[in-house]
């Protein structure tokens, strides 16, 4: 998932302008959407095991809501609409991966 994100946004931690539009952008958008569709339920399952008033649960739930909204959205009808849409999907996928890998799993281990 992170490799797909990097193809759209560039490597993590890199500053400056994002990379040019990758080839096969439609395929990448499909991959990003598929990754989100797989990861959202996983994050929701982990989130449900956290305390209801916890910060980690609140933040992860907000990210899931954002991801669902991005899946419902479509590219804008402009020349760079597909690229902008792919970048939005990639950013929310990266955030969900962060929640899944870093925050949720660590929080559950502490319980």
N, C-alpha and C positions, 0 to 999 in steps of 0.2 A: 504494500500500500504506500509506504513511504517512497519507494522508488518511482511509483507513478506520480506522486505529488512532486517529486524533484524534477521530473520531466516537464512539468508545467511551470513550477515556481523557481526552479533552480535548487541547488543544495541548501540545506538548512544552515543558518548562521551566516550565509553570504549576504553582504549588503550591496546596495546598488540597484540598478534597474533589473527587473525580471528578465529571463531569457526571451528571445524572439519566439514567435508562435511555433510550436513543434509541428512536425509533419503528422499527418493522420490525426488531426485534432478531434474529429468526430469519434474515432476509436478511443482516444484518451478520455473523452467525456463519458463514453459508455463504461469504460473501466472505472472511472472515478465514481460514477453513479452506482455501479455494481458493488464497489468497495463500501460505499456508504450504506447501501441496503444490507450488506452483511454485518457491518460493524455496529450500526445503530441498535439492533436487538441485543447484541453482546454487552454494550455499554449500559443499556437499560436493565439488563439482568443483574449486572454488578451494582448498579446504582440502587436497585431495590433492596439490596442487602445492607446498605449503609443506614445510619441513623437518619430519621426523617428531618431532623433539624440541623444536620451537618452541612458545612460549607462545601465539602467535596460532592455531596449528593446534589446540592443546589446548582453548583457550577456545571456538573456533568449533565444534569437535566436540561439546563439552559442550552448547552451545546447540542444536545440531541434535538431540541426544538428548532434550533437554528439549522441543523443539518436537514431536518424534515422539510423546513421551508425552502432550502436550496434545491432539494429534490423536486419539489412542486413547481418551482420557478422554471422558466425557459430562457434561452438566450434572447437578448434584445435584438431587434431588427436593425442592426447597424453593421458597418463593415467589420468591426472587431468584436461583435457581439458574442460569437462562439468562444473567442479567446478570453474575454472578460468573464464569461460564464464558467469556463474551465478553471480559471483562477479562483473564482469564488468557491467552487466545489473543492478544489485542492486545499484551500485554506481551512475550510471547515473539516475536511477529512484529516488534515494534519492535527487540528485541535482535538478531534475525537480520538485519534491515535494517542495523543499526549495524555488525555484523560484515562484512556484504557490502560496504557502501559505504565504511566508514572503515578498518577494520582489515585485512581480507583483501586488498583491492585495493592499499592502500598497502604492505603487506608484500610482495606480489608485485612491485610496481614497484621495490622496493629490491634484489631479487635480480638 
